[in-house]
Amino acid sequence: MPTLEFDVHDHRHRLKQLRNAGETELYENRDGVTCPACGEPFTRLFITERATTTFPETDGSRFCLGNGSTGIHVFRH
């Protein structure tokens, strides 16, 4: 199965880390970094190493998912 090639450290100067809870990380896209799944800029990036994660009610935002070697990446648009 192919994996996502998106290294947060390659884009660190363009992203702001909002939260790091060990198994999960949350970033804000401050500079138009594009989503590797659809090619459009995303607003937030959530990364988890957990087997399951529950998301709160959304405001109708679209999500793209990627399975990377460092965990699941969730891009909110």
DSSP file (Angstrom, degrees, kcal/mol; ACC not computed):
  #  RESIDUE AA STRUCTURE BP1 BP2  ACC     N-H-->O    O-->H-N    N-H-->O    O-->H-N    TCO  KAPPA ALPHA  PHI   PSI    X-CA   Y-CA   Z-CA
    1    1 A M              0   0    0      0, 0.0     2,-0.0     0, 0.0     0, 0.0   0.000 360.0 360.0 360.0 130.4    0.0    0.0    0.0
    2    2 A P        -     0   0    0      0, 0.0     2,-0.3     0, 0.0    65,-0.2  -0.342 360.0-145.1 -66.8 150.9    1.4    3.4   -0.9
    3    3 A T        -     0   0    0     63,-0.1    65,-0.3    -2,-0.0     2,-0.3  -0.815  21.0 -97.7-116.5 159.2    2.1    5.9    1.9
    4    4 A L  B     -a   68   0A   0     63,-2.4     2,-0.8    -2,-0.3    65,-0.7  -0.543  24.9-150.9 -72.9 133.5    1.8    9.6    2.1
    5    5 A E        +     0   0    0     -2,-0.3     2,-0.4    63,-0.1    -1,-0.1  -0.739  47.9 128.6-107.3  81.4    5.0   11.5    1.6
    6    6 A F        -     0   0    0     -2,-0.8     2,-0.7    60,-0.0     3,-0.1  -0.922  36.1-168.1-137.0 108.2    4.4   14.7    3.7
    7    7 A D    >>  -     0   0    0     -2,-0.4     3,-1.3     1,-0.2     4,-0.7  -0.874  12.7-155.4-101.7 114.8    7.0   15.6    6.2
    8    8 A V  G >4 S+     0   0    0     -2,-0.7     3,-1.2     1,-0.3     4,-0.4   0.857  94.4  61.4 -55.1 -37.1    5.9   18.3    8.6
    9    9 A H  G >4 S+     0   0    0      1,-0.3     3,-0.6     2,-0.2    -1,-0.3   0.802  96.5  58.9 -64.6 -28.7    9.5   19.3    9.2
   10   10 A D  G <4 S+     0   0    0     -3,-1.3    -1,-0.3     1,-0.2    -2,-0.2   0.759 118.2  31.9 -67.9 -23.8    9.9   20.2    5.5
   11   11 A H  G XX S+     0   0    0     -3,-1.2     3,-2.5    -4,-0.7     4,-0.8   0.238  83.5 117.4-115.0  10.0    7.1   22.7    5.9
   12   12 A R  G X4 S+     0   0    0     -3,-0.6     3,-0.7    -4,-0.4     5,-0.1   0.799  72.6  56.3 -54.5 -36.3    7.7   23.7    9.5
   13   13 A H  G 34 S+     0   0    0     -4,-0.3    -1,-0.3     1,-0.2    -2,-0.1   0.640 111.7  44.6 -71.6 -12.7    8.5   27.4    8.7
   14   14 A R  G <4 S+     0   0    0     -3,-2.5    16,-2.0    17,-0.0    17,-0.7   0.471 108.4  65.4-107.5  -6.4    5.0   27.6    7.0
   15   15 A L  E <<  -B   29   0A   0     -4,-0.8     2,-0.5    -3,-0.7    14,-0.2  -0.890  68.0-145.0-117.8 147.4    3.0   25.8    9.7
   16   16 A K  E     -B   28   0A   0     12,-2.8    12,-2.9    -2,-0.3     2,-0.5  -0.958  19.4-132.6-111.1 124.7    2.3   26.8   13.3
   17   17 A Q  E     +B   27   0A   0     -2,-0.5    10,-0.3    10,-0.2     3,-0.1  -0.634  26.9 175.6 -75.9 123.1    2.1   24.0   15.8
   18   18 A L  E     +     0   0A   0      8,-3.0     2,-0.3    -2,-0.5     9,-0.2   0.745  65.4   6.0 -96.4 -31.1   -1.1   24.5   17.9
   19   19 A R  E     -B   26   0A   0      7,-1.7     7,-2.6     2,-0.0     2,-0.3  -0.987  48.2-174.6-156.6 142.0   -0.9   21.4   20.0
   20   20 A N  E     +B   25   0A   0     -2,-0.3     5,-0.2     5,-0.2     3,-0.1  -0.892  11.9 166.5-138.6 108.1    1.4   18.4   20.6
   21   21 A A        -     0   0    0      3,-2.7     2,-1.7    -2,-0.3     4,-0.1  -0.045  57.5-105.3-111.2  29.6    0.0   15.7   22.9
   22   22 A G  S    S+     0   0    0      2,-0.3    -1,-0.1     1,-0.2     3,-0.0  -0.560 115.9  36.8  85.6 -78.3    2.6   13.0   22.2
   23   23 A E  S    S+     0   0    0     -2,-1.7    26,-2.4    25,-0.1    27,-0.5   0.577 122.7  45.9 -84.7  -9.9    0.5   10.7   20.0
   24   24 A T  E     - C   0  48A   0     24,-0.2    -3,-2.7    25,-0.1     2,-0.3  -0.971  60.7-173.8-134.3 150.1   -1.3   13.6   18.3
   25   25 A E  E     -BC  20  47A   0     22,-2.3    22,-2.6    -2,-0.3     2,-0.4  -0.988   6.8-159.9-139.0 147.2   -0.3   17.0   16.8
   26   26 A L  E     -BC  19  46A   0     -7,-2.6    -8,-3.0    -2,-0.3    -7,-1.7  -0.998  12.3-177.8-131.2 131.5   -2.3   19.9   15.4
   27   27 A Y  E     -BC  17  45A   0     18,-2.7    18,-2.2    -2,-0.4     2,-0.4  -0.929  19.8-140.4-127.5 150.3   -0.9   22.5   13.0
   28   28 A E  E     -BC  16  44A   0    -12,-2.9   -12,-2.8    -2,-0.3     2,-0.8  -0.928  22.9-128.7-106.3 135.0   -2.3   25.7   11.4
   29   29 A N  E     +B   15   0A   0     14,-2.7   -14,-0.2    -2,-0.4     3,-0.2  -0.756  32.7 170.7 -85.1 110.7   -1.3   26.4    7.8
   30   30 A R  S    S+     0   0    0    -16,-2.0   -15,-0.2    -2,-0.8    -1,-0.2   0.460  70.9  37.7 -99.0  -3.6    0.0   30.0    7.7
   31   31 A D  S    S-     0   0    0    -17,-0.7    -1,-0.1     2,-0.0   -16,-0.1   0.056 112.1 -91.4-145.7  31.5    1.3   30.1    4.2
   32   32 A G        +     0   0    0     -3,-0.2     2,-0.1     1,-0.2    11,-0.1   0.779  53.1 178.8  69.2  28.4   -0.8   28.1    1.7
   33   33 A V        -     0   0    0    -19,-0.2     9,-1.5     9,-0.1     2,-0.2  -0.433  28.1-124.4 -60.8 136.6    0.9   24.7    1.9
   34   34 A T  B     -F   41   0B   0      7,-0.2     6,-0.1    -2,-0.1    -1,-0.1  -0.584  14.6-110.6 -92.1 150.7   -1.1   22.4   -0.4
   35   35 A C     >  -     0   0    0      5,-2.9     4,-2.5    -2,-0.2     3,-0.1  -0.583  16.7-143.7 -74.0 130.1   -2.7   19.1    0.5
   36   36 A P  T  4 S+     0   0    0      0, 0.0    -1,-0.1     0, 0.0   -31,-0.1   0.667  97.7  56.7 -71.0 -14.4   -0.9   16.1   -1.0
   37   37 A A  T  4 S+     0   0    0      3,-0.1    28,-0.0     1,-0.1    -3,-0.0   0.881 129.7   5.1 -82.5 -39.9   -4.3   14.4   -1.5
   38   38 A C  T  4 S-     0   0    0      2,-0.2    -1,-0.1    -3,-0.1    -4,-0.0   0.552  90.5-121.4-124.3 -12.1   -6.1   17.1   -3.6
   39   39 A G  S  < S+     0   0    0     -4,-2.5    -5,-0.1     1,-0.3     0, 0.0   0.480  72.7 117.7  84.9   1.8   -3.5   19.8   -4.3
   40   40 A E  S    S-     0   0    0     -5,-0.1    -5,-2.9    -6,-0.1    -1,-0.3  -0.726  74.3 -94.2-100.8 152.7   -5.5   22.6   -2.7
   41   41 A P  B     -F   34   0B   0      0, 0.0     2,-0.3     0, 0.0    -7,-0.2  -0.342  40.5-150.7 -61.2 144.0   -4.3   24.6    0.4
   42   42 A F        -     0   0    0     -9,-1.5    35,-0.2     1,-0.1   -10,-0.2  -0.730  12.1-146.9-110.6 164.6   -5.6   23.3    3.7
   43   43 A T  S    S+     0   0    0     33,-3.5   -14,-2.7     1,-0.3     2,-0.3   0.821  78.8  17.3 -98.8 -40.6   -6.3   25.3    6.9
   44   44 A R  E     -CD  28  76A   0     32,-1.1    32,-2.2   -16,-0.2     2,-0.4  -0.943  59.1-154.7-133.2 153.6   -5.4   22.7    9.6
   45   45 A L  E     -CD  27  75A   0    -18,-2.2   -18,-2.7    -2,-0.3     2,-0.5  -0.993   9.2-171.1-130.1 123.9   -3.3   19.5    9.8
   46   46 A F  E     -CD  26  74A   0     28,-2.5    28,-2.9    -2,-0.4     2,-0.4  -0.964   4.0-170.8-114.5 129.5   -4.0   16.9   12.4
   47   47 A I  E     +CD  25  73A   0    -22,-2.6   -22,-2.3    -2,-0.5     2,-0.4  -0.979   7.2 177.8-122.7 132.0   -1.6   14.0   12.8
   48   48 A T  E     -CD  24  72A   0     24,-1.9    24,-2.0    -2,-0.4   -24,-0.2  -0.985  30.1-169.9-135.1 146.2   -2.2   11.0   15.0
   49   49 A E        +     0   0    0    -26,-2.4   -25,-0.1    -2,-0.4    -1,-0.1   0.348  61.9 111.6-104.7  -0.6   -0.5    7.7   15.8
   50   50 A R  S    S-     0   0    0    -27,-0.5    22,-0.2     1,-0.1     3,-0.1  -0.343  73.2-130.1 -72.5 154.0   -3.6    6.4   17.6
   51   51 A A  S    S+     0   0    0      1,-0.2     2,-0.3    -2,-0.1    -1,-0.1   0.843  92.8  20.9 -72.1 -34.1   -5.6    3.5   16.2
   52   52 A T        -     0   0    0      2,-0.0     2,-0.3     0, 0.0    -1,-0.2  -0.983  64.2-178.7-136.8 148.6   -8.8    5.5   16.6
   53   53 A T        -     0   0    0     -2,-0.3     2,-0.5    -3,-0.1    -5,-0.0  -0.992  16.4-144.7-145.2 138.4   -9.7    9.2   16.9
   54   54 A T        -     0   0    0     -2,-0.3    -2,-0.0     0, 0.0     0, 0.0  -0.897  14.3-152.8-105.4 132.9  -13.0   10.9   17.4
   55   55 A F        -     0   0    0     -2,-0.5     3,-0.1     1,-0.1    -2,-0.0  -0.823  16.7-121.2-103.5 142.2  -13.6   14.3   15.8
   56   56 A P        -     0   0    0      0, 0.0    -1,-0.1     0, 0.0     0, 0.0  -0.241  51.9 -65.4 -71.2 168.5  -16.0   16.9   17.1
   57   57 A E        -     0   0    0      1,-0.1     2,-0.2     2,-0.1     0, 0.0  -0.265  60.8-140.7 -51.8 136.9  -19.0   18.2   15.1
   58   58 A T        -     0   0    0     -3,-0.1    -1,-0.1     3,-0.1     4,-0.0  -0.531  15.9-123.1-102.6 170.8  -17.6   20.2   12.1
   59   59 A D  S    S-     0   0    0     -2,-0.2    -2,-0.1     0, 0.0    -1,-0.0   0.030  73.0 -77.9 -98.1  24.2  -18.8   23.4   10.4
   60   60 A G  S    S+     0   0    0      1,-0.3    -3,-0.0     0, 0.0    -2,-0.0   0.542  83.7 155.0  90.7   8.3  -19.2   21.7    7.1
   61   61 A S        -     0   0    0      1,-0.1     2,-0.3    15,-0.0    -1,-0.3  -0.312  42.2-120.5 -67.8 152.8  -15.5   21.7    6.3
   62   62 A R        -     0   0    0     -4,-0.0    15,-3.1    -2,-0.0     2,-0.4  -0.714  25.3-154.9 -93.2 145.6  -14.0   19.1    3.9
   63   63 A F  E     - E   0  76A   0     -2,-0.3     2,-0.4    13,-0.2    13,-0.2  -0.936   8.5-163.7-121.7 144.5  -11.3   16.7    5.1
   64   64 A C  E     - E   0  75A   0     11,-2.3    11,-3.3    -2,-0.4     2,-0.3  -0.982  14.4-152.5-121.5 141.4   -8.6   14.8    3.2
   65   65 A L  E     - E   0  74A   0     -2,-0.4     2,-0.3     9,-0.2     9,-0.2  -0.856  12.2-177.0-114.6 147.3   -6.8   11.9    4.7
   66   66 A G  E     - E   0  73A   0      7,-2.3     7,-3.7    -2,-0.3     2,-0.8  -0.990  20.1-143.1-142.3 137.0   -3.4   10.5    4.2
   67   67 A N  E     + E   0  72A   0     -2,-0.3   -63,-2.4     5,-0.2     5,-0.2  -0.862  33.0 176.0-100.4 104.8   -1.7    7.4    5.7
   68   68 A G  E >   -aE   4  71A   0      3,-2.5     3,-1.4    -2,-0.8   -63,-0.1  -0.539  46.7-104.3-105.9 171.5    2.0    8.3    6.2
   69   69 A S  T 3  S+     0   0    0    -65,-0.7     3,-0.1     1,-0.3   -64,-0.1   0.704 123.0  47.2 -67.4 -18.9    4.9    6.4    7.7
   70   70 A T  T 3  S-     0   0    0      1,-0.4    -1,-0.3   -22,-0.0     2,-0.2   0.315 127.2 -72.1-104.7   7.0    4.5    8.7   10.8
   71   71 A G  E <   - E   0  68A   0     -3,-1.4    -3,-2.5   -22,-0.1    -1,-0.4  -0.771  68.9 -38.5 135.1-178.8    0.8    8.3   11.2
   72   72 A I  E     -DE  48  67A   0    -24,-2.0   -24,-1.9    -2,-0.2     2,-0.5  -0.664  51.3-152.2 -81.6 134.3   -2.6    9.3    9.7
   73   73 A H  E     -DE  47  66A   0     -7,-3.7    -7,-2.3    -2,-0.4     2,-0.5  -0.935   7.2-165.8-110.8 129.5   -2.7   12.9    8.4
   74   74 A V  E     -DE  46  65A   0    -28,-2.9   -28,-2.5    -2,-0.5     2,-0.5  -0.969   3.0-164.6-117.9 120.4   -6.0   14.8    8.3
   75   75 A F  E     -DE  45  64A   0    -11,-3.3   -11,-2.3    -2,-0.5     2,-0.4  -0.915   5.2-156.1-107.2 122.0   -6.2   17.9    6.3
   76   76 A R  E      DE  44  63A   0    -32,-2.2   -33,-3.5    -2,-0.5   -32,-1.1  -0.832 360.0 360.0 -99.5 134.5   -9.1   20.3    6.9
   77   77 A H              0   0    0    -15,-3.1   -14,-0.1    -2,-0.4    -1,-0.1   0.352 360.0 360.0-110.1 360.0  -10.2   22.7    4.1
